[in-house]
Amino acid sequence: MSPGPIFEPMGQEEDPWRGARSMFAAGFRKGDIVHNSFGYHLTPGGFILDSAARALGCVVMPGGIGNTDVQVDAIAAIRPSGYTGTPDYLKVLLDKADELGKDASSIKRALVGGGALFPSLRQDYADRGISCLQCYATADLGLISYESEAMEGMIVDEGVIVEIVTPGTADPVPDGDVGEVVVTTFSPVYPMIRFGTGDLSAIMPGQSPCGRTNMRLRGWLGRADQTTKIKGMFVHPSQVAEIAKRHPGLGRLRLIVNRQGEQDRMVLQVEAPQATAELAAKVATSMQAVCKLKGEVELAEPGSLPNDGKVIDDQRQY
């Protein structure tokens, strides 16, 4: 699951084992009592983790969102061994338990989503004796990938097909390059063909040390929607891709947007095998034709631009 849209609550899926596989990888087993703090109201997240836990043979406490004091009372009384919900809310529950003098030490494992699991937060849980792993899902698609005990990337679930493409296009990027996560699922209930999540990630080489053999993602690396307004005109990543198509042989392109004096300024950085003034002029002409705006062109060595999935880098201070 994703910060912002990437690690958001899981979508409706008729196969609860897609969620159950991620829970099993996080250490949940038959007979565990699971405190589920994903929302059940106007969101599919709570129901999907609920059905996944039940498929695995777990007992579910449907905590939902809010009523923290009541949830802490329930944890102290029922003694769940696991937690599912957002990364931050587990800390809220644990801190509230400390404040109220309630015992929440029964929780030993967690599967989180709906927000970023920062290393410092994961370590805080580890210090409390809780193994915390994360999964990646969207409300439309359901589970996409999940961590295992190896904690080296996120293993793509076998129920979906994942591609990484250049933002603004349907063109796959080379393995290892950052791009937008595009997912296909042939669910008979809600099929999705090449659904663009709007999230950035990259394919990791090799297989997970845990023994699972499916492809892995590096996790959530930002948002792909980098559309920005320059001099009153919207400029889209797809337009930068169109400029690249007009000049075969170029590497990465990156549009830098900043301010010069009191005016917007855009500089298109281009990886080119041969840096010539003639090429720069031709690319500048294409940029004006495609974007309807004038800008500068800077030619760069192949492989020198950041591999972070950014096509438009808006550096203006708002």
N, C-alpha and C positions, 0 to 999 in steps of 0.2 A: 504494500500500500504506500501512498505517497504524500509528501508535504504538499500542501495545495492539492491539486487534483491527483498527483501520482499516488500517494499513499492514503487514499480516501477509502471510505467503507466499501466492502465488496458488493458486487452486483448480484442480481438474481441469477441463479444457475440451477438447473434441474438436477445436476450431479453434485451432491454434497461432498463427494470424495475429492473434488478439486480443492476445497478448503481443508478437508481432513488430512490430505497429504502434507500440507504446510504445517498443520498442528502436530502431526506425527514427527516431522522433521525437527520441530521445536521441543520435542520431548514429552508431549502429551500421550497418555496411554489409557486403555480401557479401565474404567473405574475411577478415574480422576474426577474431582469436582472442579468445574471451571466457572469462575466469576466473569461473566461476559458484560463488559461496559460499553460495547458498541451500541449505537442508537437503534431502537426498534421503531421509532416514530418517524414517518416520512423519509426513511432511508432503509436500504436493504441490508446494511451492514450487520445489524444485530441478528437478523434472521439467518443470514448465511453462515456466520460463525456458530450460531446456535445449532443449525442443522449439521454443520461439519463436525462439531463436538459430539453430537448424538450419534452420528454415523460411526464415529470412532469408539463409541461405547462409554462416553463420558456423561456425567450428570451436570446439567447447566443451571447456574444461578443467573437469571436474566436481570442483571443490574441496570442496564441502560445508562442514560446520561443524567447527571444531576443527583440531588438528594444525597450528597456525600456522607453526611452523618449517618443516614439510614444504611447506606451501603457498607460503611465501616462496621456498624452494629451487626449486619448480616455476615460479614467476613469473620468477625470475632466469634460469632455463634456457630456458623456452619463449617468454618475452617476449610475453605477451598485450597487446592494445591496449585491451581493455575489461574492466570488472568489473560483475558483477551480484551483489547480496547486500544485507545490511543496511547502513545508513549508517555505523554505528559500526565495523563489522568491517573496512571498507576502511582506516580510520585505524589499526586494530590491525596490519593487514598492512604498511602503509607504515612505521609506527614500528618494527616488528620488523625490517623490511628494513634500516632505518637502523642499528638496534642491531647487526645481524649483518654489516653492511657489504655487503649484497646490493643489486643494482640492480633496483628496481621501477619505473624511470622510463618503461617502455614503456606503462604504463597511462595513457591519455589521455582516456577517457570512462567514465562509470559510470551505471548505472540502479539505483536503490536503493529499498528498501521494507522493511517489517517493523519500522520505528522512525521516529522523527521526524528529518527532515533539518533541523537548526537552521541559521539563517543563518551563524553563526560556523563551523560545520563545513563548510558549502558553500564558504565563503570560504577555509578552510584548504586544501581540495582545489583551488580555483582558483589559490591561491598555488603549488601544486605542479604546475600546468599540466594539471589534470584538470577536464573539464566534467562536472558531476554533476547529474543530473536525477532526479526521483522519480516513482513510479507508485503508484496506490491500488488495492488488491485485497483480497479476503478468500478464505479457504480454500474457502468454499462456492461463491462466485460466479466466481472468477477475476478477471481484470483488469476494472476499472471505469473508471478514468480515468488520465491521465498528463500530465506536463509536456512542453512543447516548448521549443525554444530561446528563445522569447519569455519564458518563465518568468512568465506572467501567468495564474494559475489552472491548473486541471487539466482537460484536454479529455476529455469523456466518450466512451468508445469506442462505435463505431457498432453493436457487437454486443449492447448492453444498453440498457434503458430505465431512466432514473433519475428519481425524484421526491424532493422534500424535503417532509417532513410534520411536523406538530406532534408532539413526543415523546409517546408513550402513546396516539396516535390514528392513524387512516389519513387524516387530513385534510391536503391539501396546503397549504403556506404560500405567501404571495406571493413572487414572485421577489425575491431579495435578503435575505429573512429567513432566519435560522438555524433549522434543524430537523434531524430524523433523515433519514439517507440510506436510501431504500427502492429496491431494484433488482429489475427483472424481466429474466430471460433465458430465451429459448425453446430452450435447448439440448435436442436430442433425447435426449442422454445423461443430463442432470441438470437438468431444467427447474426454475426457481424463479420463482414469481409473487409480486410485491410482498414480497420478502424484506427484513425490517428488519435493517440492519447493526448498529444500536446506535451508529453514529457520527454526529457532528454536522457539517454543512457548509451551504453556501448557494450558490444559483445566481448566477453573475456575469453582468451584462448584456453584450450585444454579442458579438463574435467575437474570437478570438485574433489578435493582430497577425501571427502566423506564417502566416495564411491558412487554417488549418483552421476549418471552419464549424460544427462541432457545439457543443452547449452546454458550458459550463465550470463547474466547482466551485471554490470558494475553497480547497479542501484540507481537511485534518483540523482540526476546531475543537473537539474534545472528545468525550465520551461522552454518549449520550442517556439511558442508564439512570440516573435520578436518584432512584430509590426510596430512601426513608430511613425510619428508625424514630423516631417521636416519642411520648414517654410510653408506650413499650411497644407502639405500634401502627404498622404499616407504612403509609406514605402514598405513593401512586404518582402519577406525572405524569398518568395517565389520570383520576385523581380531580379534579385541578385543571382538566382539560379539561371534565369533567362539570359543575363549578361554572360555568364560562364558558357552557356550553350552556343553563343554566337562566336566564341573564340576557343575552339577545341585545343586541348593540350595544356590548358591552365590547371593549376592546382587549386588549393582552397582560396576562396574569396571572403573578405570580411569588410563590411561597411562600417566605418567609424563615424559616429555623429557627435559633434561637440559644438562649442560656441567660439566664434572669433569676433572680438568686439561685442556687438549686440546683435549678431546675426548667426543663424544656424550655418554650420559648415559640415560637409560630408566628404570623407576621404575613403576611397575604395582601395583596400590593400589586396594585392593579387600576387599569388605565387606563380612565377613564370620561369620556364627553363632558360629563356633568353630575354634579358631586360633591355629593351630598346625604346627610344623615344617614340618611334613609330607605333609600336604596340601599345604604349601608354595612351597615345592620342586616339587610337582606334577604340580602346576600351572605354575611354572617356566619352567618345561619341555614342557608343552603345548605351552607356549609363544614362546619358541625357535622353536618348530615344526611348528607353524602357521606363525610366523613372520620371521623366518630364522635368528633371532638375539637373542643374550643372553641379559637377563635383570634381575633386582632384583624384588622380590615380597614382598610387605608389606601388611599384613593382618590388617583389620580395623573392628571396631564394626559396626554392622548393622545400617544403617541410618546415619552414620557419614560423608560420603562423600558428597560434595556439590551437590545439586539438581539443576544444571544449564545446563544440557544437554550436557556438555562436556564429550567426551569419550577419546580424546587425548588432553592433555594440554601441548603445546609446550612453555616452559619457557626460551628457549635460546634467547639471545640478538643478534639481527641482525644488 
